[in-house]
Amino acid sequence: MAKRAKTTIVISISAIFAGMIAPLVFVLVNLSAPYSYSGEYKDLYSTAVWNIFGVRGYYSGGEYYRDPSIEIYEKDSKGRVMFAYCEGQAFDSDELQYLGGIVIMQSSDDDGVLSYDNCYLPIYDGKVNDFRAAYSEDAINQFKMENDWDLEINENLCLRHPYVNGRPNGELNIKEKEFESVIKTYVHNHGYKGDDAIYRYSYFSQNDKNGKELYYVSGWGRDVEGQGVSPDSVSKRYRFAIIFNEDKSCPDTNIVEITDIKESFNVVKELKTAANWNI
């Protein structure tokens, strides 16, 4: 009888242990597994994540990834689609903010999607129910005109991108040490204090027709006064827009710090011009 009781206790402990481990394993697998978009409009999703600077392609809801929001606004007579794309992110604080844009896709086919460069109006405000309300009617009409709304599609102005169901990847295979080297060189040349500007992560954003690649890059360090995000901190978060040339070189003119995420759209447009971005 004693032996049977001991066996029962061992089995019970094993069952409890297994019950505790199983949820933990599930969470760890979920966190480490690559995100895969499972919503509708794969063509619109692909257009958005190939073009909107800084998006991740998913909404981080605590321990789990969720699909971003996509809403179709209008279609023109040539097959263009104007839509809203939005995902949730935390930027300078833990408060959830929103990043996305009003986007125009020129067309799509079996091989991928076509869009013009800078084909979106950036959105950073999740307080409006209709993102069009963030822009005047004149601004929306100007945006449509810049994308040749209701006119023939000019394929000479189009960027073609393949379908993706996560974040796209660049082909230059930029390593972590290369990002870190670029950041350290930049902060050294611009008078930042300390040598603790450490690369954290990056998102590939776009490539041009010559093979240059645009990245959103995040790092930590100290500013020119030696301060971080608060007086008692030695750590400050930096965001950069970085363009690597076809040979993986990155001169100082190919990197710019983004001090306000809401200004990133214009900053990136200027950076592309400085880096001779070829659409």
N, C-alpha and C positions, 0 to 999 in steps of 0.2 A: 504493500500500500504506500509506503514512504517513497519508493522508487517511482510509482505512478504519479504521486503528488509533485515530486521534483520535476518530472517530465512535463507535467501540466504547467508548472510555473515557468519553465524555460520557454515553452511554446507561447505562453501569454506575453512574456517579455519580448520575445522575437516579433510577435504580432504588433505590439505597441511600437517597437522600434521601427518596424517596416511602415507603420502608419504615419510616423513622424517624418521618415526619410522621403517617402513618395512625393508629398507636396513640395518639399524642398528641391528634389530633383526636377520636378515639373517646372518650377519657377526658374531654376538655373538654366535648363534647356531652353525655355521660352526666351530668357534674356539673351542667351548666346546665339540663338538661331538667327540666321539672316532674315531681315524683314521681307515679306513678299506681299505686294499689293493684291488685294482680292476683290476690289470693288468694280463698279461699272466703268465704262469709258477709259479703257486702257490707252487709247490714242491720246485723250486729253491729259491723262496722268503723265504719260511719257513726254508730251510737249511741255508740261509744267516743270517737271523735275530736271529736264535738260536745259531749261532757260531761266528759271527764277533763282537768283543768286542766294545761296545760303539755306535752301530748303533741304530737308532730310528725306522727304518722301513718305513720312509717317507722322502720326500724332502720338507722343509719348504720354500714355495715360497711366502713371504710376509704374507698376511692374510690367505692363503690357503695352504692345504697340497696336495702334489703331489706324485704320485707313483715313487719309485726309478727306476733307469735304470738297466735292466737285459739283458745281451747279451750272448748267447751260443757260446762257442769257439769250443769245441770238445766233441765227445762221443767215448767211447771205446767199445770193443766187449762184455763187461760184463754188460753194461747198465749205467756205470758211466757218469756223465756230468761235464765238466769243463766250468765254466761260469764266467762272470764279474758281480759284483753287486756294484752299486754306488749311494750314496745319497749326497745331499748338506747340509753342516752345517757351522755355524759360531763358531769359537773357541776363540782364544785370541783377536780377533778384530771383527769388523763388516764385514770384508771381507769374502765372501763366499769361503769356502774350501770344499774339497770332502773327503768322508770317505767311504770305501768299501773294496773290495778284489776280488782276483781271487780265486774262490771257487771250490771244487770238492765235488759233491754229489755222494755217493756210489750207492744208489738206492732209489726207492720210491714205495709204495704200497698203498692200500686203507686206511691203518692205520696211515701212516706218512712217514717220510724220515729217511734215514740212512746216517751217515757220520762219519769219523774218527775225533778224537779230533785234534784241531789246523789244521783244514782242509782248511786253506786259506792263501794266501799271501796278506798282507795288502796293501791297496792303499790309498794314501793321496794327490795325484797330479791330479787335473782335467785338466791339460794343455795338456795331451796326448790324442789323439783320440782312440788309442788302448792301453788299460791298460797293455797288455802283453809287450809293449815297455818299461815299467818301470822295467822289469826284463830281464836278459839275457836268451838266449835259454837254457843254461846249468842249470840255476836256475829253469826254468819251467820244464825241464826234471827231475830234482831232486825232485821237488814238486810232479810230477806225480808218480815217483817211490815210494815216501813215502806213497802215497795213493794207492799203488798196481795197478797202471794203467795196464789194459789188463790182470791182474791176477784174480784168484777167490777172491771174497769178503770175508774177514775175519770178520765174524759177532761178534767174541769175542772182536774185536777192535772198533766195531760200537757203536755210540750213536744213540738212536732212539728218534725222536721228533715228536709230532703230528703236523698236519697242523695248521697254524695260518694265519689270514689276518690282523694282527696288530702286536704290540710288544707282545712277550710271557710274561707270568706271573709266578713268583715263587710260590711254595706251602707253604713256611714257614711263609708267611704273615708277613713280617718284617715291623714294624711300623716306622713312621718318627722319633719318639723319640729314637728308637734303633739305627738308622743311626746316628743321632746327637750325641748320647752318644759315639759311636765308634769313630767318628771324633774328638770330644773334648778330649777323652783319648789319641788318637794318637798324636795330636798336642802338648798336654801337655807333653807327654813322649819324644817328639823330639825337645823340646826347642823353640817352636813357641811362639810369643808374644800375650798377650791379651787372652780374653776368647770369642772372637767374631767369632769363627769358627762355622758357622751356616750351617746346612744341607739345601740344596736347592732342589735337586731332584736326582732321581736314575733311572737307567735302569736295569732291570733284564737281565742277559745274558745267563747263562747256569746253569744246575745242573749236578752233577755227579751221579754215580750209587748208592752211599750211601745216597744221599739226601742233600749234601752240595750245596750251591747256590752262584754263582758269580754275582756281581753287579758292574756296572759303577756308581760312585757316584760323585756328584759335590757339592762343598761348598764354603764359603767365609770366609776370616780371614786375619791375618797378619803374615808375615814371621819372621824368627829369629832376623832380624834387626828391627822389628816393622814397616816395610814398607809394602805397598800394591803394586798395579800394577804401581804406579808412586810415586815420592818423596812426593807429597802432598796428597797422598791417604792412608787411613788406611784399605783398603780393597784389598784382593788378592784372585783370584779364584784358588781353588784347585780341582784337579781331583784325584780320588782314585779308585783302584781296590780292592774290598772287598769280602772275602769269609766268609759266615756264615756257621758254622757247623750245623749238623743235629739238635742239641739242641738249636740253635740260638745263641750260644756263638761265639765270634769273638776275639780271642787272638791277640796280637800285630803282631804276625807272619802271620796273615791272612789279613793284610791290607798293601798296598803299595801306595805311592803317585806317580802319573804319571806326571812328570815335562815336558815331551815332548810327545804329542799325537802320534808322529811318532814312538816312542819307545814302545808303549803300547803292541804290539804283544809279544815282547820278555819279557817284564815285567810281563805280565799275565802268560806266560809259566813258568817263575821262581816262581811266586806266587803259582801256582797250585802244583808245586813240594814241596814247603815249607809247604803247607797246606794238603799234602797227598791226593791230588785229585785223585779219583778212576774212571777211564774210564771203 
